[in-house]
Each structure stands twice: as C-alpha cells, then as structure tokens.
C-alpha cells in the first residue's frame, strides 16, 4: 500500500479527505454485506482493480487499524512515517481538524494568481469655454503628450538640467560669499547641560562670550528639550530653552530660539542675527518671562554671570534657509518627470532613490551644515544596495503594474505624496513624542500617538493581507515574517541595560515587502517607506538594532544616588546633609558639588552644611540650591532645587502662600 493511501489532500489546502486503504489479501470468499456506515463491503473478500482478492473479515470502518492492515511501513522513509502519524493523529481529533480547516480557510488558497492590473480613477480636468464645458481625463492626456513630443528620448537631458538646478540651489544655501556661520537650533553661547559644564563660577565658559554673527535655520520653534532642565526653581521641558526677554537673554539660552522670541528671524526661513554679549562676570539679573512670536521664555531673578542681547543683521538672500524652496523645486521636477517623460519603472526608482537621498542629507535633515561631503558620499553605496533590494521585493511588481496600465498622473500623485511625506518625516512628525519607544516612558501624549500609529498600520496591513489572500500569497509572506518574531523577542529581552531599538530604516525595510501589489495603497506605502528609510539612514546612518542604556540616556538623569538634605536649622538657614560614608567611598564618591543659582560654587566640597550667606549677600530675591555626589572627578545626578524664599527668609521645596 502506498503512502498516498493513508491520507491525501484534495480540492485545495482547506479540504483534506481520507482514502481508506484496501484490506489485506486472503483466499476466503463471501457475499457482500452493508456495514453500519452505509458503505458496501464484502464480508469476507474484496477485489482491487487488478483482480487481487483481500480479506475483509471482521472489518470495522470506524475502528480501522491502519497499522494492522498496512504492510511494510518500516520500509518507508522516516519522514513519511512521521507525516502519516501526524495525519492519523489529526483525524482522530475532530476539534483540531476543524481548527486546521478554519486556519486553511483564513490563509486562503495556495495557488498563486497574478494580481489584476490597476484600473484608472476618474482623474479629469474640467475647462469651461463659452457655453461649453470640456472634461478630459488626465492620464490619457499625459500619455499622448509624452508620445507626441517624444519626451522619453530626452529624459536624460531633463535629469541633467534638474540636477544642475539642484546644485545651484545647494550652492546658494551654503556657499554664499560672506554668509555667516550656520548654527543648529540648540546652539547657545554656553552649553546648557550638564549643569556644571562651565566649571566654578562659570569661569571656563568666559572665553565663549564673544560677539558674533550667526545664521539660523528655519523651523527652530519645533526643536524642543527632550529631557527636563531646571532654571532656578522651574522645571522646563518639551519647549525651546529661552531664559529672559525684553532684549536680554541668559548665556545658556538657545540663540536661534531667542532670535525667534525677539522677532529677529523667521519661523519658516530662519535668518541671521548678531549676538552682543555682556561683560563677564557682571552679567545680568532679573531675566523676565514673556510670550512673543509663539514662544514663552523662562524667568530667572538672581544674578547670572553670562548674558547677551541680539540685533538683526545680514541680507535676506544670504541668510535664507533654502529648505522649502528646494523642496518645492524637487516636488515640481519629480512630478513633471513622472507624468510627461514616462520613465521605465527601474529608471523611476533609481531617480527617486538618488534624489531622495541627496534631499535628506543636503536639505531636509542634514547631519552637518554646511555638508560634510565625505559623510554624504559615505552613505551612497548602502542606499543604492537597499534600493536594489527594494526593487526586487516591492517596486518591480508595483510600478510595472501602473506602467503597463499607463497611469502616469496617478503614479506622480500617489507615489509623490508618499515619498515626500517620508522624506520630510522628521519635520512633519516632529511633534509626535515617540522617539523613546523601546526605552523609558512615552508619557500620555506619546502613548496616544503610538496607539494612533498602530491603528493606522494595522488597518493598512489588514487591507493588504486581504489582497494577498486573494492572490494566494499569505503563506508566502507569513513564512518570511514569522521567523523575525522570536528574534525580536530575544533581542528585546537581552537585559543588562540593553534595549531593542526599531530605527527608521528597520521599520521601513520591514514594511516594503507587503507593499508589493499593483494597487494605490502599495504605490503610496512603498514610496513612503522608501522616503522614511532615506530620512533615517541619511540622517543617522545604520544605527544598531540593540543599544546600551548609557548611549540612549543622552542628557537625562542617570538614576544615580543623590545626597539628601537632613535638616534646615538656624536663622541663617543652614542646610545639612549626612557625611560621606564607607559605602559611598567604595563607589568612588569622595565629595559633593554645589550649585547655587545655577552656578557651580564648589566641585569638591567635603563639608556637610551650607548657608545662604555662603552663596550670596542679596536676600531680596529667591535663590536656589542643588547638589550632587562627585565620583572619580565627575558629577552624578543633581538634586531638585531647594529654594530660599525671600518672602519668609527660609529654605523650602514648597512655595509659601502670599
């Protein structure tokens, strides 16, 4: 008896029928009788198609023993025996069998079907002339214009002109004669972190208080603190760091944000400004809070040794941020190229890949301003290799379908929209607070944003899954995605302060294969994934999928031990804390650092108390005290501020009632 007699699949993967084997041979003869199952069997004998006689005495169809009537099972391959046992085991458990059939139905057919070509939408252009209104479909118009003008033969010339214009705009953006130094949105005369970065009494930063002219990029109002800062007794987070107003700003304020607050530069196009520092250590005091031009500054009453004022300077052309003008130029050029030059799918993908990478590293999210050209060309080979892979797993099927259907306008619209949203994702999605996904708390806003993103992604995946099911491709893609699940689970649970980080390029590459259908969701989604990939890899490179907590910490508190104030005594307001014990000494902690009014007063203090008189003689305003352990010459986390309130001349963490 052959292995196929034990159990054979018929009518697709969702139906499995059992073919009963022929009984064992015998010389006995008898008449046929009807069993309780309704099948007609010979009580003692049956014949196969070859005329061989088999014994069926005492044959029971319900309690049929396959092992008894199947000869030479041991002579078959081991894997065949295993498959047979699995099938027999499933047949003996109806619930499992029904579940298997249900799963087969969900997964759909196993035979691959070619996807249907996309059908044209009613994209029309309506024109009214006199009393007549003419409605013309856009795609046929674009196809006819391309053929009549034989534009396909000139696409290389068009690409050269496009690239030349792009180069001229990059030159104007970064290499204008006399253009000031370009600074980032978070640049300040003094660093704002760590709190003691400028040394005792800020003397190490005194040389940085120099007059200068700087060029700020656009969009600095969207660049915000990612971790809390203490400005006096106020905690500042999720906003640009601007301390002061009315023309005077603290030296650790972000220069470009202060320029926006002062109304000197543009939110969209940036601009140039001149920084005029005040003399050190005279500085200034009474930095007032105000809201102007969409930004709210922080107040700080005590004296601070570093401060500056701002003045407008520079011409509009030499200070303009060319981000959005260059973006508009590339959007129009790509739309015209896709619509009228009818590029072949491979040519179109290569064009958007090269243009998209150049746009990210030079315009939308550049790692350096002006560009560091070695860094720019360093990422080209990996981007091209990723594009080659994307062509084979995704774009070849998607673009060929629309190319065959001759729908250039739809390709230009759907693909262009997805591509530009992906390329500009760092700008467009900068307000979505999920950058710490996989590490630390997202907060309420981050959780809501993450839920919205998950719902949208799930909806797209379900729509694509239904399309794959109709084409018999669900099993194909499940087999290639499911093996990633245990890998991600293992990486997410490595422990030892290591965290799984799903970077831009990982999410994009994972999404590309499921966007490989000739439909509009795939056309938009594949372009978005490519743009999102280029934005991440172009800006940050190929970062590790697993990163240590210390590398993710940035300027956040590390969670290290901090001193605790044990008492506040006497009319002079002495603050006391426990002395360094043996346990702390074993950790390399030998002293404490003291910040008074955000200025480092002592970096190796071994005492156990501090009074208001040790910090200042001015008791007319509130003052702020913080301290941290010093381990191996480096300060650990500073405490939250303890405030000396002038109103009742006492230290407290709670503001007294008026």
matplotlib code that plots the C-alpha trace (Angstrom):
import matplotlib.pyplot as plt

x = [0.0, 1.4, 1.8, -0.8, -3.4, -3.2, -4.4, -4.4, -5.2, -7.8, -9.5, -7.0, -5.4, -8.6, -10.0, -8.4, -10.1, -9.3, -8.8, -9.2, -6.6, -7.5, -7.8, -5.2, -5.2, -6.8, -8.1, -11.5, -14.8, -18.1, -21.0, -21.2, -22.9, -23.7, -21.9, -23.3, -21.6, -23.6, -20.6, -20.9, -18.1, -17.6, -17.9, -15.0, -13.5, -13.0, -11.0, -8.8, -8.7, -6.1, -8.3, -6.4, -8.5, -8.3, -9.6, -12.2, -13.4, -14.5, -13.6, -14.9, -14.6, -14.9, -12.2, -10.0, -6.4, -4.1, -1.0, -2.6, -3.6, -0.7, 2.3, 5.9, 5.5, 9.0, 10.4, 9.3, 11.3, 11.2, 9.7, 6.8, 6.1, 6.0, 3.7, 1.4, 1.3, 0.5, -2.3, -3.8, -3.5, -5.3, -8.1, -8.7, -9.3, -12.2, -11.7, -8.1, -9.1, -11.8, -9.3, -6.9, -9.6, -10.5, -6.9, -6.6, -9.7, -8.3, -4.9, -6.7, -5.7, -2.2, -2.1, -0.7, -2.8, -1.5, -2.7, -5.1, -3.8, -4.9, -7.9, -7.9, -9.7, -11.8, -9.0, -10.2, -9.5, -12.6, -12.3, -15.1, -15.0, -18.0, -21.1, -19.2, -17.6, -15.0, -14.0, -10.8, -9.1, -5.7, -3.8, -4.5, -3.6, -0.2, 0.4, -0.5, 1.7, 4.6, 4.3, 3.7, 6.6, 8.8, 9.8, 11.0, 14.1, 15.0, 14.7, 18.5, 18.8, 15.9, 17.7, 20.9, 19.0, 17.2, 20.5, 22.2, 19.4, 19.6, 23.4, 22.9, 20.3, 22.7, 25.4, 23.1, 22.1, 25.5, 28.2, 27.1, 30.0, 30.1, 27.4, 27.7, 28.3, 25.3, 24.4, 21.9, 18.7, 20.1, 23.3, 24.0, 26.9, 27.2, 26.1, 23.0, 24.0, 25.4, 24.6, 28.2, 29.7, 31.2, 33.2, 33.5, 31.7, 31.3, 34.9, 35.6, 33.0, 34.0, 36.0, 32.9, 31.2, 32.2, 30.4, 29.4, 27.0, 25.2, 22.8, 19.8, 17.9, 14.1, 11.8, 13.7, 10.4, 9.8, 13.1, 12.4, 14.1, 13.9, 14.6, 13.9, 16.1, 15.9, 16.0, 16.1, 13.1, 11.2, 11.4, 11.5, 10.8, 9.2, 9.9, 12.8, 15.2, 14.9, 15.7, 14.9, 13.3, 12.9, 16.2, 18.4, 18.8, 20.8, 24.0, 22.8, 19.6, 19.4, 20.5, 18.1, 15.1, 16.0, 16.1, 12.6, 11.4, 12.9, 11.3, 14.6, 14.4, 11.6, 10.0, 10.0, 13.1, 15.4, 17.7, 20.8, 21.4, 24.2, 24.9, 26.2, 27.5, 27.5, 30.7, 31.7, 31.1, 28.9, 26.2, 22.7, 19.8, 16.0, 15.6, 11.9, 9.5, 7.4, 5.5, 6.3, 6.2, 4.8, 7.5, 7.3, 10.6, 11.6, 12.2, 15.2, 15.6, 19.1, 22.3, 23.8, 27.4, 26.6, 24.1, 23.7, 21.5, 20.5, 20.5, 19.3, 21.9, 22.6, 20.8, 17.7, 19.4, 22.5, 20.6, 17.6, 17.0, 16.5, 14.8, 11.3, 12.3, 14.5, 11.7, 9.2, 11.7, 12.2, 8.5, 7.6, 10.6, 9.7, 6.0, 6.9, 9.4, 6.9, 4.0, 5.4, 8.6, 7.1, 10.2, 10.5, 9.9, 13.6, 14.6, 11.9, 13.0, 16.7, 15.8, 13.7, 16.3, 19.3, 17.2, 15.6, 19.0, 20.5, 17.5, 17.7, 21.5, 21.7, 18.3, 15.6, 17.6, 21.3, 23.7, 26.0, 25.6, 27.3, 27.5, 30.4, 30.9, 32.8, 29.8, 27.4, 29.2, 29.8, 26.1, 25.6, 26.6, 24.4, 21.5, 21.9, 22.1, 19.0, 17.3, 18.3, 16.7, 13.6, 13.2, 13.2, 10.9, 8.5, 8.8, 9.2, 5.6, 4.0, 5.5, 5.3, 1.5, 0.9, 3.4, 1.5, -1.8, -0.4, -1.4, 1.5, -0.6, -1.7, 1.8, 3.0, 0.3, 0.2, 3.9, 4.9, 2.7, 4.1, 7.7, 7.6, 5.9, 8.5, 11.4, 10.1, 9.0, 11.5, 9.9, 6.3, 6.3, 8.5, 5.6, 4.9, 6.6, 7.6, 11.3, 11.9, 10.0, 11.6, 13.4, 11.8, 8.3, 6.4, 4.1, 0.4, 1.0, 3.4, 1.1, -1.8, 0.4, 1.7, -1.9, -2.9, 0.2, -0.5, -4.2, -3.2, -0.5, -2.9, -5.6, -3.1, -1.8, -5.3, -6.2, -3.0, -3.5, -6.9, -5.3, -2.6, -5.1, -7.0, -3.7, -2.6, 0.4, -0.4, 1.6, 4.5, 4.8, 4.0, 6.8, 9.2, 7.9, 7.2, 10.8, 11.5, 9.2, 11.4, 14.5, 12.9, 11.6, 15.1, 16.7, 14.0, 14.8, 18.6, 18.7, 22.0, 20.9, 20.5, 17.4, 15.8, 15.7, 13.4, 15.0, 13.7, 15.4, 14.3, 10.6, 10.8, 12.6, 10.1, 7.2, 8.4, 7.6, 4.0, 3.6, 4.4, 1.0, -0.1, -2.7, -2.8, -2.1, 1.1, 2.0, 1.7, 3.0, 6.1, 7.1, 6.5, 8.7, 11.5, 11.3, 11.2, 14.2, 16.2, 15.3, 16.5, 19.6, 20.7, 20.5, 21.6, 23.2, 22.7, 22.4, 22.5, 19.3, 20.4, 21.8, 23.0, 21.1, 24.1, 24.0, 20.3, 20.5, 21.7, 21.1, 18.6, 19.1, 21.0, 19.3, 22.5, 22.5, 21.9, 22.5, 19.6, 19.1, 18.7, 17.8, 17.4, 18.3, 19.0, 18.1, 20.9, 19.2, 21.9, 21.3, 22.8, 23.2, 24.9, 28.7, 30.2, 30.1, 32.2, 29.6, 29.9, 33.7, 33.7, 31.8, 34.4, 32.3, 34.5, 32.8, 29.8, 29.3, 27.1, 25.1, 23.8, 21.6, 22.5, 26.2, 28.8, 30.1, 32.1, 33.1, 34.9, 33.0, 33.6, 31.6, 28.1, 26.3, 25.7, 24.1, 22.5, 25.5, 27.8, 26.1, 25.1, 24.6, 21.5, 18.5, 15.9, 15.2, 14.7, 17.7, 18.2, 20.4, 21.3, 24.0, 25.4, 27.9, 31.3, 32.5, 36.0, 36.0, 32.6, 29.4, 26.4, 22.8, 22.0, 19.1, 16.0, 16.4, 15.8, 14.5, 15.4, 12.3, 13.0, 9.4, 9.9, 13.7, 13.7, 14.5, 11.7, 10.6, 7.1, 6.4, 5.0, 1.5, 1.2]
y = [0.0, 3.4, 6.3, 8.3, 5.8, 6.9, 10.4, 12.7, 16.4, 17.3, 20.4, 22.9, 23.3, 23.8, 20.3, 17.0, 13.7, 10.3, 7.5, 4.1, 1.5, -1.7, -4.6, -7.3, -10.2, -13.5, -16.6, -16.5, -15.9, -14.5, -12.4, -8.6, -7.1, -3.5, -2.0, 0.4, 3.2, 2.8, 1.7, -1.6, -4.1, -7.8, -9.5, -11.8, -10.7, -7.7, -7.3, -4.4, -3.1, -5.7, -8.5, -9.4, -10.8, -9.3, -10.5, -8.2, -10.5, -8.6, -5.2, -2.2, 1.1, 3.2, 1.3, 0.7, -0.2, 1.2, -0.4, -3.9, -3.7, -1.6, -3.8, -2.7, 0.6, 0.2, 0.1, 3.7, 6.9, 8.1, 11.4, 9.6, 7.6, 10.9, 12.6, 9.6, 9.6, 13.3, 12.9, 10.0, 11.9, 14.9, 12.7, 11.2, 14.7, 16.4, 19.8, 20.0, 19.1, 21.8, 24.3, 23.3, 23.7, 27.1, 28.2, 27.0, 29.0, 32.1, 31.8, 31.3, 29.3, 28.0, 28.5, 31.8, 34.1, 37.1, 40.4, 42.3, 45.5, 48.7, 50.4, 54.2, 56.5, 59.4, 62.0, 64.7, 68.2, 70.4, 73.5, 76.0, 77.9, 80.0, 77.8, 74.5, 72.6, 70.1, 67.3, 65.4, 62.5, 63.4, 60.2, 59.8, 63.5, 63.0, 59.8, 61.5, 64.5, 62.2, 60.3, 63.3, 65.2, 62.0, 63.2, 59.7, 60.2, 63.3, 62.2, 62.0, 65.7, 66.6, 64.8, 66.7, 70.0, 69.0, 68.1, 71.3, 73.4, 71.4, 72.0, 75.8, 75.9, 74.0, 76.4, 79.3, 77.6, 77.0, 78.8, 82.4, 84.8, 86.5, 84.2, 83.8, 80.6, 78.3, 77.1, 74.5, 75.3, 74.1, 76.2, 78.6, 80.7, 78.4, 74.7, 74.1, 70.6, 69.2, 71.9, 72.3, 72.2, 75.7, 75.0, 77.1, 80.4, 79.8, 80.8, 78.1, 79.5, 83.1, 83.0, 81.9, 85.2, 86.7, 88.9, 87.1, 86.9, 83.6, 82.1, 80.1, 77.5, 77.6, 75.6, 76.1, 76.6, 72.8, 71.8, 71.2, 69.9, 66.1, 65.9, 68.3, 71.2, 73.2, 77.0, 78.3, 76.6, 75.9, 72.7, 73.2, 70.5, 70.0, 73.5, 75.6, 76.8, 80.6, 82.3, 86.0, 88.5, 92.2, 92.1, 90.3, 86.5, 84.2, 82.9, 79.3, 80.2, 78.8, 81.6, 80.8, 80.3, 83.6, 85.2, 83.8, 85.1, 88.5, 88.6, 88.9, 85.7, 83.9, 80.7, 79.2, 80.6, 81.3, 84.3, 86.0, 87.7, 89.3, 88.3, 91.1, 89.5, 91.4, 91.7, 88.7, 88.2, 91.3, 89.6, 90.5, 89.7, 89.8, 87.9, 88.3, 85.8, 86.9, 85.4, 86.7, 85.3, 82.0, 81.3, 81.7, 82.4, 81.5, 83.9, 84.0, 86.6, 86.1, 87.3, 85.2, 86.0, 85.4, 87.2, 88.7, 90.8, 90.3, 92.5, 91.8, 91.7, 90.2, 90.3, 88.2, 86.3, 85.3, 84.3, 82.5, 78.8, 77.2, 74.0, 74.7, 76.5, 73.5, 71.1, 72.9, 72.7, 69.0, 68.3, 70.0, 68.5, 64.9, 65.4, 66.6, 63.8, 61.1, 62.5, 63.5, 61.5, 58.1, 56.7, 52.9, 51.6, 50.9, 54.4, 56.0, 54.1, 55.0, 58.6, 58.9, 57.0, 59.2, 62.4, 61.4, 60.6, 63.9, 65.8, 64.4, 64.8, 68.2, 69.9, 68.4, 66.7, 67.3, 65.9, 68.8, 72.4, 73.1, 69.5, 67.3, 65.8, 62.7, 61.9, 62.5, 60.1, 57.6, 56.7, 56.4, 52.7, 51.4, 53.5, 52.0, 48.5, 49.0, 50.4, 47.3, 45.1, 47.2, 46.9, 43.1, 42.7, 45.6, 48.2, 45.9, 44.5, 47.8, 50.1, 47.6, 47.3, 51.0, 51.4, 48.7, 50.4, 53.8, 55.8, 58.4, 61.0, 58.6, 57.4, 61.0, 61.8, 58.7, 57.9, 61.5, 62.1, 59.0, 59.8, 63.4, 62.6, 60.0, 62.3, 65.1, 62.9, 64.4, 67.8, 66.7, 64.2, 66.2, 66.7, 63.0, 62.2, 58.5, 58.9, 57.0, 54.0, 50.9, 52.8, 54.7, 56.1, 57.6, 59.6, 60.2, 62.1, 59.5, 56.6, 58.2, 58.9, 55.3, 53.9, 56.1, 54.9, 51.2, 51.5, 53.0, 50.4, 47.6, 48.9, 49.0, 45.5, 44.1, 45.6, 44.3, 40.9, 40.5, 41.3, 38.8, 36.2, 36.5, 36.0, 33.0, 34.8, 34.9, 31.7, 33.0, 36.2, 34.6, 32.2, 35.1, 37.3, 34.9, 33.9, 37.5, 37.3, 35.1, 37.1, 40.4, 38.8, 37.6, 41.0, 42.8, 40.7, 40.8, 42.7, 44.0, 47.5, 46.7, 47.8, 46.9, 50.0, 49.9, 52.6, 54.3, 52.0, 48.8, 49.8, 50.9, 47.8, 45.6, 47.4, 47.3, 43.6, 44.0, 46.9, 44.9, 44.9, 47.0, 49.0, 52.5, 51.6, 49.9, 52.8, 55.3, 53.0, 51.8, 55.4, 56.4, 53.5, 54.4, 58.1, 57.1, 54.8, 57.5, 60.1, 57.8, 56.3, 59.6, 61.5, 58.9, 56.1, 52.4, 52.6, 49.4, 47.5, 46.9, 49.8, 50.2, 52.3, 54.6, 55.5, 56.2, 58.2, 61.4, 64.4, 62.6, 61.8, 58.5, 57.4, 57.6, 58.2, 61.7, 63.5, 64.1, 67.2, 66.1, 69.4, 73.1, 75.0, 78.4, 81.9, 81.9, 78.9, 76.3, 73.2, 70.0, 66.5, 63.3, 62.9, 60.6, 57.1, 54.0, 52.7, 55.8, 55.8, 52.3, 53.6, 56.3, 59.1, 61.4, 64.8, 66.8, 69.5, 72.5, 74.6, 77.9, 79.9, 77.5, 78.4, 75.9, 77.1, 74.1, 71.0, 69.0, 70.1, 67.7, 69.6, 68.7, 72.1, 75.3, 78.6, 81.4, 83.6, 81.2, 81.8, 85.5, 88.7, 89.7, 88.4, 90.5, 87.7, 83.9, 81.7, 78.0, 75.3, 71.9, 69.4, 66.1, 63.5, 63.6, 60.2, 59.9, 63.6, 63.6, 64.9, 62.5, 63.5, 66.8, 67.0, 69.0, 72.6, 73.7, 77.3, 80.0, 82.3, 85.9, 86.4, 84.5, 84.0, 80.2, 77.2, 75.1, 72.9, 74.4, 78.0, 79.8, 81.3, 85.0]
z = [0.0, -0.9, 1.5, -0.5, 0.5, 4.2, 3.6, 0.6, 0.3, -2.4, -3.6, -2.3, 1.1, 3.0, 2.4, 3.4, 2.5, 3.8, 1.4, 3.2, 2.3, 0.7, 3.2, 3.4, 0.9, 1.6, -0.2, 1.6, -0.4, 0.8, -0.3, 0.1, 3.1, 4.1, 7.1, 9.7, 7.9, 4.8, 2.7, 0.8, 1.7, 1.1, 4.5, 3.7, 0.5, -1.8, -5.1, -6.2, -9.7, -10.6, -9.6, -6.4, -3.5, 0.0, 3.3, 5.0, 7.7, 10.8, 9.1, 11.1, 9.3, 12.5, 14.4, 11.5, 12.5, 9.9, 11.4, 11.2, 7.5, 6.2, 5.1, 5.0, 7.0, 8.3, 4.8, 4.1, 4.7, 8.3, 7.3, 5.5, 8.7, 10.7, 8.3, 8.4, 12.2, 12.3, 9.8, 11.7, 14.9, 13.5, 12.0, 15.5, 17.0, 15.3, 17.1, 15.9, 12.4, 12.4, 13.6, 10.9, 8.3, 9.7, 9.5, 6.0, 5.1, 6.7, 4.9, 1.6, -1.5, -2.1, -5.8, -6.9, -9.0, -11.0, -9.5, -11.7, -13.3, -11.7, -13.1, -13.8, -11.5, -12.8, -12.7, -15.0, -16.0, -16.5, -18.7, -19.5, -22.7, -23.7, -23.2, -23.4, -20.5, -21.6, -19.2, -20.2, -18.4, -17.2, -17.7, -21.4, -21.9, -20.3, -22.3, -25.6, -24.7, -23.9, -27.2, -29.5, -28.0, -27.9, -24.4, -23.4, -25.6, -23.7, -20.1, -19.6, -20.7, -18.3, -15.4, -16.1, -16.1, -12.9, -11.2, -12.3, -10.8, -7.6, -7.4, -7.9, -5.1, -2.7, -3.5, -2.7, 0.5, 2.0, 0.0, -0.5, -0.2, 3.2, 4.6, 8.4, 10.2, 10.3, 13.8, 14.9, 16.6, 20.0, 19.9, 22.7, 23.8, 26.8, 26.9, 29.0, 30.1, 32.3, 34.9, 36.0, 32.5, 32.8, 36.0, 39.1, 38.9, 35.1, 34.5, 32.0, 29.7, 29.9, 26.7, 24.8, 25.4, 22.1, 19.7, 16.5, 13.6, 13.1, 10.6, 11.9, 10.0, 9.8, 12.0, 15.3, 17.1, 16.7, 18.2, 21.9, 25.0, 25.2, 28.9, 31.8, 32.8, 36.0, 35.5, 39.1, 40.7, 37.5, 35.6, 31.8, 29.2, 25.8, 24.6, 23.3, 26.0, 26.2, 29.5, 29.7, 27.4, 26.7, 24.8, 27.4, 27.5, 29.7, 28.1, 28.1, 26.1, 22.6, 20.3, 17.4, 19.7, 21.4, 18.0, 17.2, 20.6, 19.8, 16.3, 14.5, 12.4, 10.6, 11.8, 8.3, 6.6, 9.6, 9.2, 10.6, 13.9, 15.8, 19.4, 21.7, 25.0, 28.2, 30.2, 32.4, 35.3, 35.6, 33.5, 34.4, 36.7, 36.7, 33.5, 32.8, 31.3, 28.3, 25.4, 22.0, 18.5, 19.6, 22.3, 26.0, 27.8, 31.4, 34.2, 36.5, 39.2, 40.7, 39.2, 36.4, 35.1, 31.4, 29.3, 25.8, 23.6, 20.0, 16.9, 13.3, 10.6, 7.1, 3.8, 3.1, 0.2, 2.2, 5.3, 3.8, 4.7, 1.4, 2.8, 1.5, -1.8, -2.7, -1.6, -3.9, -6.8, -6.4, -6.0, -9.2, -11.1, -9.9, -10.8, -14.3, -14.9, -13.8, -15.7, -19.0, -19.6, -19.0, -17.3, -17.1, -13.5, -12.9, -14.1, -11.9, -8.8, -9.4, -9.8, -6.6, -4.7, -5.7, -5.5, -2.1, -0.5, -1.7, -0.5, 3.0, 3.6, 2.0, 2.6, 4.8, 7.6, 7.0, 9.6, 9.1, 7.9, 5.5, 4.3, 5.2, 1.8, 3.0, 5.1, 2.2, -0.2, 2.6, 2.6, -1.1, -1.6, 1.2, 0.0, -3.5, -2.2, -0.2, -3.3, -5.3, -2.7, -2.5, -6.3, -6.2, -3.2, -3.8, -6.5, -9.5, -9.2, -8.0, -10.6, -13.5, -12.9, -13.2, -16.0, -18.1, -17.3, -18.5, -15.4, -15.1, -13.4, -10.7, -10.2, -9.8, -7.3, -5.1, -5.2, -4.9, -1.9, -0.1, -1.0, 0.2, 3.4, 4.1, 3.2, 5.3, 8.2, 10.7, 10.1, 9.7, 12.6, 15.0, 17.3, 17.7, 21.0, 20.4, 20.0, 23.2, 22.0, 23.5, 26.2, 29.0, 29.4, 26.5, 28.6, 27.9, 24.6, 23.4, 24.3, 22.4, 19.4, 19.4, 19.6, 16.5, 14.6, 15.5, 14.4, 11.1, 10.4, 11.4, 9.0, 6.1, 6.9, 7.0, 3.7, 2.1, 3.8, 2.1, -1.2, -0.6, 0.4, -2.9, -4.7, -2.7, -1.1, 2.6, 3.4, 1.3, 3.4, 6.7, 6.3, 5.8, 8.6, 11.4, 11.9, 12.8, 15.9, 18.1, 17.0, 18.1, 21.4, 22.2, 21.4, 23.4, 26.5, 26.5, 29.7, 31.2, 30.2, 26.5, 24.6, 21.3, 19.1, 16.0, 13.9, 10.8, 8.4, 10.1, 10.1, 6.5, 5.2, 7.1, 5.5, 1.9, 1.0, 2.0, -0.4, -3.5, -5.1, -8.1, -6.1, -4.8, -1.2, -2.2, -4.5, -1.7, 1.1, -0.8, -1.6, 2.0, 3.3, 0.9, 1.9, 5.6, 5.1, 3.4, 6.1, 8.9, 7.2, 5.6, 8.9, 11.5, 9.4, 10.1, 13.9, 15.9, 16.5, 20.1, 22.1, 25.6, 28.1, 28.5, 24.8, 24.9, 28.1, 26.5, 28.8, 31.0, 34.7, 35.1, 38.3, 40.4, 44.1, 45.2, 48.6, 50.8, 53.0, 56.6, 58.2, 57.8, 61.0, 62.4, 61.4, 58.8, 57.0, 57.3, 55.1, 56.4, 54.9, 56.0, 55.6, 53.0, 54.4, 53.7, 51.2, 49.1, 49.3, 47.9, 44.9, 44.3, 45.9, 48.0, 47.8, 46.6, 44.0, 44.9, 42.5, 43.8, 41.4, 38.6, 39.1, 40.4, 43.7, 44.8, 42.9, 45.7, 48.8, 51.8, 54.4, 55.5, 55.6, 53.5, 54.4, 52.3, 53.3, 51.6, 48.3, 48.2, 50.1, 48.2, 50.1, 48.2, 45.6, 45.8, 45.5, 44.5, 45.9, 44.3, 45.0, 43.6, 44.5, 42.8, 41.7, 40.2, 39.4, 37.6, 39.0, 39.2, 39.1, 40.8, 43.2, 42.5, 43.7, 47.3, 47.2, 49.7, 49.6, 50.3, 51.5, 54.7, 54.6, 54.8, 52.7, 51.3, 48.4, 48.6, 47.7, 50.7, 50.4, 49.9]

ax = plt.figure().add_subplot(projection="3d")
ax.plot(x, y, z, "-o")
ax.set_aspect("equal")
plt.show()
